[in-house]
Amino acid sequence: MQNEKDLAARILVNARAGRGVRLTPDTAYFVGLKLMTASEKPTLADIVAVICDSKCERPCYPCTGKANVICRAYGHSVDAPLRPEPG
Ligand SMILES: [Zn+2]
């Protein structure tokens, strides 16, 4: 199997182009395991709520920035299905 980032990039390119993806059973198993662990992670909003010492009513800029760094490093749960905008 190619590496994870190549696989993810290929899936995203196809999705953005409005095309589906066919996976081998081994790759589908791997993707399924990854999705199972992804759904166990907190969302960006969950992370903001935990790290904000001021308990801001709406996510404040510094806490959102820190949460974005954490999400980029460790991943996060996606709140809603990604619907890429065409173009
Ligand atoms: Zn805050």
PDB file of the backbone (N, CA, C, O) and the ligand in Angstrom, with CONECT records:
HET     ZN  A 101       1
ATOM      1  N   MET A   1       0.849  -1.196   0.000  1.00  0.00           N
ATOM      2  CA  MET A   1       0.000   0.000   0.000  1.00  0.00           C
ATOM      3  C   MET A   1       0.884   1.244   0.000  1.00  0.00           C
ATOM      4  O   MET A   1       1.947   1.274   0.620  1.00  0.00           O
ATOM      5  N   GLN A   2       0.425   2.253  -0.700  1.00  0.00           N
ATOM      6  CA  GLN A   2       1.137   3.525  -0.673  1.00  0.00           C
ATOM      7  C   GLN A   2       1.004   4.140   0.719  1.00  0.00           C
ATOM      8  O   GLN A   2       0.281   3.615   1.566  1.00  0.00           O
ATOM      9  N   ASN A   3       1.693   5.235   0.950  1.00  0.00           N
ATOM     10  CA  ASN A   3       1.618   5.775   2.302  1.00  0.00           C
ATOM     11  C   ASN A   3       0.281   6.481   2.546  1.00  0.00           C
ATOM     12  O   ASN A   3      -0.460   6.785   1.611  1.00  0.00           O
ATOM     13  N   GLU A   4      -0.006   6.732   3.826  1.00  0.00           N
ATOM     14  CA  GLU A   4      -1.304   7.265   4.237  1.00  0.00           C
ATOM     15  C   GLU A   4      -1.624   8.602   3.580  1.00  0.00           C
ATOM     16  O   GLU A   4      -2.755   8.835   3.153  1.00  0.00           O
ATOM     17  N   LYS A   5      -0.630   9.476   3.500  1.00  0.00           N
ATOM     18  CA  LYS A   5      -0.893  10.806   2.940  1.00  0.00           C
ATOM     19  C   LYS A   5      -1.210  10.724   1.452  1.00  0.00           C
ATOM     20  O   LYS A   5      -2.064  11.459   0.957  1.00  0.00           O
ATOM     21  N   ASP A   6      -0.518   9.825   0.732  1.00  0.00           N
ATOM     22  CA  ASP A   6      -0.820   9.655  -0.689  1.00  0.00           C
ATOM     23  C   ASP A   6      -2.233   9.133  -0.871  1.00  0.00           C
ATOM     24  O   ASP A   6      -2.966   9.597  -1.744  1.00  0.00           O
ATOM     25  N   LEU A   7      -2.615   8.167  -0.044  1.00  0.00           N
ATOM     26  CA  LEU A   7      -3.961   7.604  -0.131  1.00  0.00           C
ATOM     27  C   LEU A   7      -5.007   8.669   0.169  1.00  0.00           C
ATOM     28  O   LEU A   7      -5.994   8.799  -0.556  1.00  0.00           O
ATOM     29  N   ALA A   8      -4.789   9.432   1.240  1.00  0.00           N
ATOM     30  CA  ALA A   8      -5.739  10.488   1.598  1.00  0.00           C
ATOM     31  C   ALA A   8      -5.832  11.527   0.483  1.00  0.00           C
ATOM     32  O   ALA A   8      -6.925  11.982   0.148  1.00  0.00           O
ATOM     33  N   ALA A   9      -4.702  11.898  -0.085  1.00  0.00           N
ATOM     34  CA  ALA A   9      -4.710  12.898  -1.161  1.00  0.00           C
ATOM     35  C   ALA A   9      -5.492  12.381  -2.358  1.00  0.00           C
ATOM     36  O   ALA A   9      -6.263  13.124  -2.966  1.00  0.00           O
ATOM     37  N   ARG A  10      -5.298  11.112  -2.698  1.00  0.00           N
ATOM     38  CA  ARG A  10      -5.997  10.537  -3.851  1.00  0.00           C
ATOM     39  C   ARG A  10      -7.506  10.527  -3.609  1.00  0.00           C
ATOM     40  O   ARG A  10      -8.284  10.852  -4.506  1.00  0.00           O
ATOM     41  N   ILE A  11      -7.918  10.153  -2.395  1.00  0.00           N
ATOM     42  CA  ILE A  11      -9.350  10.122  -2.065  1.00  0.00           C
ATOM     43  C   ILE A  11      -9.933  11.541  -2.145  1.00  0.00           C
ATOM     44  O   ILE A  11     -11.015  11.743  -2.696  1.00  0.00           O
ATOM     45  N   LEU A  12      -9.204  12.519  -1.591  1.00  0.00           N
ATOM     46  CA  LEU A  12      -9.698  13.904  -1.604  1.00  0.00           C
ATOM     47  C   LEU A  12      -9.785  14.465  -3.019  1.00  0.00           C
ATOM     48  O   LEU A  12     -10.740  15.163  -3.359  1.00  0.00           O
ATOM     49  N   VAL A  13      -8.784  14.157  -3.839  1.00  0.00           N
ATOM     50  CA  VAL A  13      -8.810  14.638  -5.233  1.00  0.00           C
ATOM     51  C   VAL A  13     -10.043  14.087  -5.937  1.00  0.00           C
ATOM     52  O   VAL A  13     -10.741  14.820  -6.637  1.00  0.00           O
ATOM     53  N   ASN A  14     -10.311  12.799  -5.754  1.00  0.00           N
ATOM     54  CA  ASN A  14     -11.485  12.198  -6.397  1.00  0.00           C
ATOM     55  C   ASN A  14     -12.776  12.812  -5.873  1.00  0.00           C
ATOM     56  O   ASN A  14     -13.681  13.114  -6.652  1.00  0.00           O
ATOM     57  N   ALA A  15     -12.867  12.998  -4.560  1.00  0.00           N
ATOM     58  CA  ALA A  15     -14.083  13.560  -3.972  1.00  0.00           C
ATOM     59  C   ALA A  15     -14.326  14.972  -4.489  1.00  0.00           C
ATOM     60  O   ALA A  15     -15.455  15.334  -4.821  1.00  0.00           O
ATOM     61  N   ARG A  16     -13.262  15.768  -4.555  1.00  0.00           N
ATOM     62  CA  ARG A  16     -13.413  17.147  -5.049  1.00  0.00           C
ATOM     63  C   ARG A  16     -13.847  17.169  -6.507  1.00  0.00           C
ATOM     64  O   ARG A  16     -14.523  18.099  -6.948  1.00  0.00           O
ATOM     65  N   ALA A  17     -13.453  16.139  -7.255  1.00  0.00           N
ATOM     66  CA  ALA A  17     -13.823  16.061  -8.670  1.00  0.00           C
ATOM     67  C   ALA A  17     -15.184  15.393  -8.849  1.00  0.00           C
ATOM     68  O   ALA A  17     -15.640  15.200  -9.976  1.00  0.00           O
ATOM     69  N   GLY A  18     -15.838  15.037  -7.728  1.00  0.00           N
ATOM     70  CA  GLY A  18     -17.153  14.409  -7.817  1.00  0.00           C
ATOM     71  C   GLY A  18     -17.093  12.939  -8.182  1.00  0.00           C
ATOM     72  O   GLY A  18     -18.086  12.360  -8.623  1.00  0.00           O
ATOM     73  N   ARG A  19     -15.916  12.328  -7.995  1.00  0.00           N
ATOM     74  CA  ARG A  19     -15.762  10.910  -8.310  1.00  0.00           C
ATOM     75  C   ARG A  19     -15.649  10.090  -7.029  1.00  0.00           C
ATOM     76  O   ARG A  19     -15.175  10.578  -6.003  1.00  0.00           O
ATOM     77  N   GLY A  20     -16.090   8.843  -7.104  1.00  0.00           N
ATOM     78  CA  GLY A  20     -15.938   7.914  -5.998  1.00  0.00           C
ATOM     79  C   GLY A  20     -14.549   7.295  -6.015  1.00  0.00           C
ATOM     80  O   GLY A  20     -13.715   7.622  -6.859  1.00  0.00           O
ATOM     81  N   VAL A  21     -14.315   6.383  -5.055  1.00  0.00           N
ATOM     82  CA  VAL A  21     -13.024   5.717  -4.935  1.00  0.00           C
ATOM     83  C   VAL A  21     -13.274   4.228  -4.728  1.00  0.00           C
ATOM     84  O   VAL A  21     -14.133   3.850  -3.931  1.00  0.00           O
ATOM     85  N   ARG A  22     -12.544   3.392  -5.426  1.00  0.00           N
ATOM     86  CA  ARG A  22     -12.602   1.944  -5.189  1.00  0.00           C
ATOM     87  C   ARG A  22     -11.364   1.547  -4.410  1.00  0.00           C
ATOM     88  O   ARG A  22     -10.247   1.914  -4.775  1.00  0.00           O
ATOM     89  N   LEU A  23     -11.565   0.795  -3.335  1.00  0.00           N
ATOM     90  CA  LEU A  23     -10.454   0.384  -2.479  1.00  0.00           C
ATOM     91  C   LEU A  23     -10.318  -1.132  -2.507  1.00  0.00           C
ATOM     92  O   LEU A  23     -11.314  -1.850  -2.594  1.00  0.00           O
ATOM     93  N   THR A  24      -9.090  -1.610  -2.432  1.00  0.00           N
ATOM     94  CA  THR A  24      -8.881  -3.046  -2.269  1.00  0.00           C
ATOM     95  C   THR A  24      -9.355  -3.423  -0.863  1.00  0.00           C
ATOM     96  O   THR A  24      -9.450  -2.550   0.000  1.00  0.00           O
ATOM     97  N   PRO A  25      -9.651  -4.692  -0.614  1.00  0.00           N
ATOM     98  CA  PRO A  25     -10.078  -5.082   0.737  1.00  0.00           C
ATOM     99  C   PRO A  25      -9.065  -4.687   1.813  1.00  0.00           C
ATOM    100  O   PRO A  25      -9.464  -4.237   2.888  1.00  0.00           O
ATOM    101  N   ASP A  26      -7.788  -4.843   1.554  1.00  0.00           N
ATOM    102  CA  ASP A  26      -6.771  -4.469   2.542  1.00  0.00           C
ATOM    103  C   ASP A  26      -6.803  -2.967   2.829  1.00  0.00           C
ATOM    104  O   ASP A  26      -6.724  -2.538   3.980  1.00  0.00           O
ATOM    105  N   THR A  27      -6.919  -2.178   1.760  1.00  0.00           N
ATOM    106  CA  THR A  27      -6.953  -0.726   1.941  1.00  0.00           C
ATOM    107  C   THR A  27      -8.240  -0.303   2.631  1.00  0.00           C
ATOM    108  O   THR A  27      -8.222   0.586   3.482  1.00  0.00           O
ATOM    109  N   ALA A  28      -9.364  -0.932   2.273  1.00  0.00           N
ATOM    110  CA  ALA A  28     -10.640  -0.609   2.912  1.00  0.00           C
ATOM    111  C   ALA A  28     -10.574  -0.920   4.414  1.00  0.00           C
ATOM    112  O   ALA A  28     -11.090  -0.155   5.228  1.00  0.00           O
ATOM    113  N   TYR A  29      -9.947  -2.032   4.775  1.00  0.00           N
ATOM    114  CA  TYR A  29      -9.789  -2.399   6.187  1.00  0.00           C
ATOM    115  C   TYR A  29      -8.972  -1.336   6.916  1.00  0.00           C
ATOM    116  O   TYR A  29      -9.328  -0.905   8.013  1.00  0.00           O
ATOM    117  N   PHE A  30      -7.874  -0.921   6.289  1.00  0.00           N
ATOM    118  CA  PHE A  30      -7.004   0.110   6.863  1.00  0.00           C
ATOM    119  C   PHE A  30      -7.773   1.420   7.042  1.00  0.00           C
ATOM    120  O   PHE A  30      -7.696   2.047   8.098  1.00  0.00           O
ATOM    121  N   VAL A  31      -8.509   1.829   6.015  1.00  0.00           N
ATOM    122  CA  VAL A  31      -9.271   3.082   6.087  1.00  0.00           C
ATOM    123  C   VAL A  31     -10.343   2.972   7.175  1.00  0.00           C
ATOM    124  O   VAL A  31     -10.568   3.925   7.921  1.00  0.00           O
ATOM    125  N   GLY A  32     -11.001   1.821   7.266  1.00  0.00           N
ATOM    126  CA  GLY A  32     -12.020   1.617   8.299  1.00  0.00           C
ATOM    127  C   GLY A  32     -11.438   1.751   9.699  1.00  0.00           C
ATOM    128  O   GLY A  32     -12.041   2.387  10.564  1.00  0.00           O
ATOM    129  N   LEU A  33     -10.272   1.158   9.929  1.00  0.00           N
ATOM    130  CA  LEU A  33      -9.624   1.275  11.247  1.00  0.00           C
ATOM    131  C   LEU A  33      -9.294   2.728  11.559  1.00  0.00           C
ATOM    132  O   LEU A  33      -9.485   3.185  12.686  1.00  0.00           O
ATOM    133  N   LYS A  34      -8.801   3.449  10.567  1.00  0.00           N
ATOM    134  CA  LYS A  34      -8.472   4.862  10.775  1.00  0.00           C
ATOM    135  C   LYS A  34      -9.722   5.673  11.112  1.00  0.00           C
ATOM    136  O   LYS A  34      -9.680   6.547  11.977  1.00  0.00           O
ATOM    137  N   LEU A  35     -10.821   5.391  10.439  1.00  0.00           N
ATOM    138  CA  LEU A  35     -12.052   6.133  10.703  1.00  0.00           C
ATOM    139  C   LEU A  35     -12.594   5.813  12.095  1.00  0.00           C
ATOM    140  O   LEU A  35     -13.154   6.687  12.757  1.00  0.00           O
ATOM    141  N   MET A  36     -12.430   4.562  12.542  1.00  0.00           N
ATOM    142  CA  MET A  36     -12.874   4.203  13.889  1.00  0.00           C
ATOM    143  C   MET A  36     -12.131   5.026  14.934  1.00  0.00           C
ATOM    144  O   MET A  36     -12.743   5.516  15.883  1.00  0.00           O
ATOM    145  N   THR A  37     -10.820   5.183  14.772  1.00  0.00           N
ATOM    146  CA  THR A  37     -10.059   5.961  15.753  1.00  0.00           C
ATOM    147  C   THR A  37     -10.347   7.453  15.595  1.00  0.00           C
ATOM    148  O   THR A  37     -10.338   8.189  16.581  1.00  0.00           O
ATOM    149  N   ALA A  38     -10.603   7.905  14.368  1.00  0.00           N
ATOM    150  CA  ALA A  38     -10.892   9.327  14.156  1.00  0.00           C
ATOM    151  C   ALA A  38     -12.169   9.721  14.880  1.00  0.00           C
ATOM    152  O   ALA A  38     -12.256  10.822  15.423  1.00  0.00           O
ATOM    153  N   SER A  39     -13.156   8.840  14.897  1.00  0.00           N
ATOM    154  CA  SER A  39     -14.425   9.190  15.531  1.00  0.00           C
ATOM    155  C   SER A  39     -14.313   9.232  17.049  1.00  0.00           C
ATOM    156  O   SER A  39     -15.209   9.740  17.723  1.00  0.00           O
ATOM    157  N   GLU A  40     -13.215   8.701  17.593  1.00  0.00           N
ATOM    158  CA  GLU A  40     -12.990   8.735  19.036  1.00  0.00           C
ATOM    159  C   GLU A  40     -12.337  10.050  19.475  1.00  0.00           C
ATOM    160  O   GLU A  40     -12.283  10.353  20.667  1.00  0.00           O
ATOM    161  N   LYS A  41     -11.854  10.809  18.530  1.00  0.00           N
ATOM    162  CA  LYS A  41     -11.161  12.049  18.877  1.00  0.00           C
ATOM    163  C   LYS A  41     -12.163  13.170  19.105  1.00  0.00           C
ATOM    164  O   LYS A  41     -13.274  13.125  18.577  1.00  0.00           O
ATOM    165  N   PRO A  42     -11.778  14.190  19.895  1.00  0.00           N
ATOM    166  CA  PRO A  42     -12.672  15.328  20.107  1.00  0.00           C
ATOM    167  C   PRO A  42     -12.761  16.182  18.852  1.00  0.00           C
ATOM    168  O   PRO A  42     -11.887  16.128  17.987  1.00  0.00           O
ATOM    169  N   THR A  43     -13.813  16.962  18.762  1.00  0.00           N
ATOM    170  CA  THR A  43     -13.940  17.917  17.659  1.00  0.00           C
ATOM    171  C   THR A  43     -13.103  19.154  17.988  1.00  0.00           C
ATOM    172  O   THR A  43     -12.626  19.317  19.111  1.00  0.00           O
ATOM    173  N   LEU A  44     -12.937  20.006  17.006  1.00  0.00           N
ATOM    174  CA  LEU A  44     -12.250  21.282  17.230  1.00  0.00           C
ATOM    175  C   LEU A  44     -12.954  22.069  18.338  1.00  0.00           C
ATOM    176  O   LEU A  44     -12.298  22.641  19.209  1.00  0.00           O
ATOM    177  N   ALA A  45     -14.286  22.098  18.303  1.00  0.00           N
ATOM    178  CA  ALA A  45     -15.054  22.835  19.317  1.00  0.00           C
ATOM    179  C   ALA A  45     -14.833  22.238  20.707  1.00  0.00           C
ATOM    180  O   ALA A  45     -14.736  22.978  21.686  1.00  0.00           O
ATOM    181  N   ASP A  46     -14.753  20.911  20.804  1.00  0.00           N
ATOM    182  CA  ASP A  46     -14.496  20.257  22.097  1.00  0.00           C
ATOM    183  C   ASP A  46     -13.143  20.707  22.662  1.00  0.00           C
ATOM    184  O   ASP A  46     -13.025  21.001  23.852  1.00  0.00           O
ATOM    185  N   ILE A  47     -12.130  20.755  21.796  1.00  0.00           N
ATOM    186  CA  ILE A  47     -10.782  21.134  22.238  1.00  0.00           C
ATOM    187  C   ILE A  47     -10.774  22.596  22.694  1.00  0.00           C
ATOM    188  O   ILE A  47     -10.185  22.924  23.724  1.00  0.00           O
ATOM    189  N   VAL A  48     -11.423  23.466  21.932  1.00  0.00           N
ATOM    190  CA  VAL A  48     -11.493  24.880  22.318  1.00  0.00           C
ATOM    191  C   VAL A  48     -12.128  25.002  23.701  1.00  0.00           C
ATOM    192  O   VAL A  48     -11.628  25.741  24.550  1.00  0.00           O
ATOM    193  N   ALA A  49     -13.220  24.284  23.929  1.00  0.00           N
ATOM    194  CA  ALA A  49     -13.927  24.380  25.211  1.00  0.00           C
ATOM    195  C   ALA A  49     -13.036  23.938  26.369  1.00  0.00           C
ATOM    196  O   ALA A  49     -13.115  24.508  27.458  1.00  0.00           O
ATOM    197  N   VAL A  50     -12.196  22.939  26.152  1.00  0.00           N
ATOM    198  CA  VAL A  50     -11.334  22.423  27.219  1.00  0.00           C
ATOM    199  C   VAL A  50     -10.172  23.366  27.519  1.00  0.00           C
ATOM    200  O   VAL A  50      -9.822  23.564  28.682  1.00  0.00           O
ATOM    201  N   ILE A  51      -9.571  23.952  26.479  1.00  0.00           N
ATOM    202  CA  ILE A  51      -8.353  24.736  26.719  1.00  0.00           C
ATOM    203  C   ILE A  51      -8.638  26.188  27.067  1.00  0.00           C
ATOM    204  O   ILE A  51      -7.724  26.889  27.500  1.00  0.00           O
ATOM    205  N   CYS A  52      -9.870  26.674  26.898  1.00  0.00           N
ATOM    206  CA  CYS A  52     -10.165  28.091  27.148  1.00  0.00           C
ATOM    207  C   CYS A  52     -10.330  28.335  28.646  1.00  0.00           C
ATOM    208  O   CYS A  52     -11.334  27.941  29.239  1.00  0.00           O
ATOM    209  N   ASP A  53      -9.337  28.990  29.254  1.00  0.00           N
ATOM    210  CA  ASP A  53      -9.403  29.285  30.693  1.00  0.00           C
ATOM    211  C   ASP A  53     -10.452  30.337  31.004  1.00  0.00           C
ATOM    212  O   ASP A  53     -10.974  30.381  32.118  1.00  0.00           O
ATOM    213  N   SER A  54     -10.767  31.191  30.025  1.00  0.00           N
ATOM    214  CA  SER A  54     -11.745  32.260  30.239  1.00  0.00           C
ATOM    215  C   SER A  54     -13.173  31.762  30.067  1.00  0.00           C
ATOM    216  O   SER A  54     -14.122  32.499  30.335  1.00  0.00           O
ATOM    217  N   LYS A  55     -13.333  30.526  29.625  1.00  0.00           N
ATOM    218  CA  LYS A  55     -14.655  29.934  29.350  1.00  0.00           C
ATOM    219  C   LYS A  55     -15.476  30.881  28.469  1.00  0.00           C
ATOM    220  O   LYS A  55     -16.622  31.208  28.778  1.00  0.00           O
ATOM    221  N   CYS A  56     -14.868  31.304  27.384  1.00  0.00           N
ATOM    222  CA  CYS A  56     -15.509  32.221  26.444  1.00  0.00           C
ATOM    223  C   CYS A  56     -16.829  31.631  25.950  1.00  0.00           C
ATOM    224  O   CYS A  56     -16.944  30.426  25.727  1.00  0.00           O
ATOM    225  N   GLU A  57     -17.828  32.516  25.784  1.00  0.00           N
ATOM    226  CA  GLU A  57     -19.124  32.052  25.297  1.00  0.00           C
ATOM    227  C   GLU A  57     -19.010  31.558  23.854  1.00  0.00           C
ATOM    228  O   GLU A  57     -19.578  30.530  23.485  1.00  0.00           O
ATOM    229  N   ARG A  58     -18.266  32.311  23.052  1.00  0.00           N
ATOM    230  CA  ARG A  58     -17.966  31.885  21.691  1.00  0.00           C
ATOM    231  C   ARG A  58     -16.472  31.662  21.611  1.00  0.00           C
ATOM    232  O   ARG A  58     -15.709  32.346  22.294  1.00  0.00           O
ATOM    233  N   PRO A  59     -16.035  30.713  20.784  1.00  0.00           N
ATOM    234  CA  PRO A  59     -14.593  30.412  20.723  1.00  0.00           C
ATOM    235  C   PRO A  59     -13.773  31.667  20.444  1.00  0.00           C
ATOM    236  O   PRO A  59     -13.998  32.351  19.446  1.00  0.00           O
ATOM    237  N   CYS A  60     -12.821  31.966  21.325  1.00  0.00           N
ATOM    238  CA  CYS A  60     -11.998  33.150  21.153  1.00  0.00           C
ATOM    239  C   CYS A  60     -10.841  32.837  20.199  1.00  0.00           C
ATOM    240  O   CYS A  60     -10.499  31.676  19.974  1.00  0.00           O
ATOM    241  N   TYR A  61     -10.261  33.875  19.657  1.00  0.00           N
ATOM    242  CA  TYR A  61      -9.213  33.724  18.646  1.00  0.00           C
ATOM    243  C   TYR A  61      -8.007  32.938  19.165  1.00  0.00           C
ATOM    244  O   TYR A  61      -7.574  32.001  18.493  1.00  0.00           O
ATOM    245  N   PRO A  62      -7.441  33.278  20.337  1.00  0.00           N
ATOM    246  CA  PRO A  62      -6.245  32.539  20.790  1.00  0.00           C
ATOM    247  C   PRO A  62      -6.531  31.060  21.049  1.00  0.00           C
ATOM    248  O   PRO A  62      -5.715  30.204  20.706  1.00  0.00           O
ATOM    249  N   CYS A  63      -7.672  30.755  21.646  1.00  0.00           N
ATOM    250  CA  CYS A  63      -7.990  29.349  21.934  1.00  0.00           C
ATOM    251  C   CYS A  63      -8.257  28.584  20.649  1.00  0.00           C
ATOM    252  O   CYS A  63      -7.861  27.425  20.528  1.00  0.00           O
ATOM    253  N   THR A  64      -8.926  29.215  19.685  1.00  0.00           N
ATOM    254  CA  THR A  64      -9.169  28.549  18.403  1.00  0.00           C
ATOM    255  C   THR A  64      -7.848  28.284  17.695  1.00  0.00           C
ATOM    256  O   THR A  64      -7.669  27.233  17.078  1.00  0.00           O
ATOM    257  N   GLY A  65      -6.916  29.242  17.784  1.00  0.00           N
ATOM    258  CA  GLY A  65      -5.605  29.045  17.175  1.00  0.00           C
ATOM    259  C   GLY A  65      -4.864  27.870  17.785  1.00  0.00           C
ATOM    260  O   GLY A  65      -4.282  27.054  17.071  1.00  0.00           O
ATOM    261  N   LYS A  66      -4.886  27.788  19.115  1.00  0.00           N
ATOM    262  CA  LYS A  66      -4.227  26.655  19.796  1.00  0.00           C
ATOM    263  C   LYS A  66      -4.908  25.344  19.433  1.00  0.00           C
ATOM    264  O   LYS A  66      -4.236  24.339  19.198  1.00  0.00           O
ATOM    265  N   ALA A  67      -6.227  25.345  19.385  1.00  0.00           N
ATOM    266  CA  ALA A  67      -6.965  24.125  19.041  1.00  0.00           C
ATOM    267  C   ALA A  67      -6.645  23.690  17.613  1.00  0.00           C
ATOM    268  O   ALA A  67      -6.549  22.495  17.334  1.00  0.00           O
ATOM    269  N   ASN A  68      -6.481  24.650  16.714  1.00  0.00           N
ATOM    270  CA  ASN A  68      -6.112  24.307  15.336  1.00  0.00           C
ATOM    271  C   ASN A  68      -4.746  23.636  15.282  1.00  0.00           C
ATOM    272  O   ASN A  68      -4.540  22.694  14.517  1.00  0.00           O
ATOM    273  N   VAL A  69      -3.817  24.125  16.094  1.00  0.00           N
ATOM    274  CA  VAL A  69      -2.481  23.516  16.131  1.00  0.00           C
ATOM    275  C   VAL A  69      -2.593  22.071  16.626  1.00  0.00           C
ATOM    276  O   VAL A  69      -1.980  21.169  16.056  1.00  0.00           O
ATOM    277  N   ILE A  70      -3.372  21.857  17.679  1.00  0.00           N
ATOM    278  CA  ILE A  70      -3.563  20.508  18.220  1.00  0.00           C
ATOM    279  C   ILE A  70      -4.209  19.604  17.164  1.00  0.00           C
ATOM    280  O   ILE A  70      -3.785  18.464  16.978  1.00  0.00           O
ATOM    281  N   CYS A  71      -5.229  20.113  16.477  1.00  0.00           N
ATOM    282  CA  CYS A  71      -5.912  19.316  15.456  1.00  0.00           C
ATOM    283  C   CYS A  71      -4.975  18.958  14.305  1.00  0.00           C
ATOM    284  O   CYS A  71      -5.007  17.840  13.791  1.00  0.00           O
ATOM    285  N   ARG A  72      -4.141  19.918  13.906  1.00  0.00           N
ATOM    286  CA  ARG A  72      -3.201  19.625  12.812  1.00  0.00           C
ATOM    287  C   ARG A  72      -2.202  18.552  13.231  1.00  0.00           C
ATOM    288  O   ARG A  72      -1.802  17.718  12.419  1.00  0.00           O
ATOM    289  N   ALA A  73      -1.801  18.575  14.499  1.00  0.00           N
ATOM    290  CA  ALA A  73      -0.799  17.620  14.973  1.00  0.00           C
ATOM    291  C   ALA A  73      -1.398  16.235  15.223  1.00  0.00           C
ATOM    292  O   ALA A  73      -0.762  15.221  14.935  1.00  0.00           O
ATOM    293  N   TYR A  74      -2.626  16.191  15.762  1.00  0.00           N
ATOM    294  CA  TYR A  74      -3.163  14.913  16.220  1.00  0.00           C
ATOM    295  C   TYR A  74      -4.467  14.498  15.559  1.00  0.00           C
ATOM    296  O   TYR A  74      -4.949  13.389  15.789  1.00  0.00           O
ATOM    297  N   GLY A  75      -5.048  15.371  14.740  1.00  0.00           N
ATOM    298  CA  GLY A  75      -6.321  15.038  14.107  1.00  0.00           C
ATOM    299  C   GLY A  75      -7.482  15.369  15.028  1.00  0.00           C
ATOM    300  O   GLY A  75      -7.289  15.702  16.197  1.00  0.00           O
ATOM    301  N   HIS A  76      -8.674  15.275  14.494  1.00  0.00           N
ATOM    302  CA  HIS A  76      -9.869  15.569  15.277  1.00  0.00           C
ATOM    303  C   HIS A  76     -11.070  14.930  14.607  1.00  0.00           C
ATOM    304  O   HIS A  76     -10.999  14.500  13.455  1.00  0.00           O
ATOM    305  N   SER A  77     -12.179  14.871  15.341  1.00  0.00           N
ATOM    306  CA  SER A  77     -13.427  14.387  14.774  1.00  0.00           C
ATOM    307  C   SER A  77     -14.009  15.478  13.892  1.00  0.00           C
ATOM    308  O   SER A  77     -13.903  16.667  14.194  1.00  0.00           O
ATOM    309  N   VAL A  78     -14.612  15.060  12.820  1.00  0.00           N
ATOM    310  CA  VAL A  78     -15.251  16.030  11.922  1.00  0.00           C
ATOM    311  C   VAL A  78     -16.707  16.138  12.334  1.00  0.00           C
ATOM    312  O   VAL A  78     -17.401  15.130  12.470  1.00  0.00           O
ATOM    313  N   ASP A  79     -17.175  17.390  12.536  1.00  0.00           N
ATOM    314  CA  ASP A  79     -18.536  17.609  12.999  1.00  0.00           C
ATOM    315  C   ASP A  79     -19.584  17.194  11.976  1.00  0.00           C
ATOM    316  O   ASP A  79     -20.590  16.577  12.329  1.00  0.00           O
ATOM    317  N   ALA A  80     -19.358  17.522  10.735  1.00  0.00           N
ATOM    318  CA  ALA A  80     -20.354  17.267   9.694  1.00  0.00           C
ATOM    319  C   ALA A  80     -19.655  16.655   8.490  1.00  0.00           C
ATOM    320  O   ALA A  80     -18.449  16.827   8.315  1.00  0.00           O
ATOM    321  N   PRO A  81     -20.404  15.945   7.665  1.00  0.00           N
ATOM    322  CA  PRO A  81     -19.768  15.390   6.465  1.00  0.00           C
ATOM    323  C   PRO A  81     -19.169  16.508   5.631  1.00  0.00           C
ATOM    324  O   PRO A  81     -19.793  17.548   5.421  1.00  0.00           O
ATOM    325  N   LEU A  82     -17.957  16.282   5.161  1.00  0.00           N
ATOM    326  CA  LEU A  82     -17.300  17.283   4.339  1.00  0.00           C
ATOM    327  C   LEU A  82     -17.966  17.315   2.969  1.00  0.00           C
ATOM    328  O   LEU A  82     -18.088  16.286   2.304  1.00  0.00           O
ATOM    329  N   ARG A  83     -18.382  18.467   2.566  1.00  0.00           N
ATOM    330  CA  ARG A  83     -18.996  18.635   1.240  1.00  0.00           C
ATOM    331  C   ARG A  83     -18.163  19.650   0.515  1.00  0.00           C
ATOM    332  O   ARG A  83     -18.425  20.849   0.613  1.00  0.00           O
ATOM    333  N   PRO A  84     -17.140  19.191  -0.229  1.00  0.00           N
ATOM    334  CA  PRO A  84     -16.264  20.135  -0.880  1.00  0.00           C
ATOM    335  C   PRO A  84     -17.033  21.021  -1.859  1.00  0.00           C
ATOM    336  O   PRO A  84     -17.922  20.561  -2.577  1.00  0.00           O
ATOM    337  N   GLU A  85     -16.666  22.301  -1.867  1.00  0.00           N
ATOM    338  CA  GLU A  85     -17.281  23.235  -2.805  1.00  0.00           C
ATOM    339  C   GLU A  85     -16.649  23.041  -4.169  1.00  0.00           C
ATOM    340  O   GLU A  85     -15.426  22.952  -4.279  1.00  0.00           O
ATOM    341  N   PRO A  86     -17.461  22.975  -5.200  1.00  0.00           N
ATOM    342  CA  PRO A  86     -16.865  22.832  -6.533  1.00  0.00           C
ATOM    343  C   PRO A  86     -16.065  24.086  -6.905  1.00  0.00           C
ATOM    344  O   PRO A  86     -16.388  25.199  -6.491  1.00  0.00           O
ATOM    345  N   GLY A  87     -15.037  23.874  -7.681  1.00  0.00           N
ATOM    346  CA  GLY A  87     -14.252  24.992  -8.198  1.00  0.00           C
ATOM    347  C   GLY A  87     -13.234  25.397  -7.222  1.00  0.00           C
ATOM    348  O   GLY A  87     -12.470  26.327  -7.478  1.00  0.00           O
TER     349      GLY A  87
HETATM  350 ZN    ZN A 101     -10.843  31.419  25.088  1.00  0.00          ZN2+
END
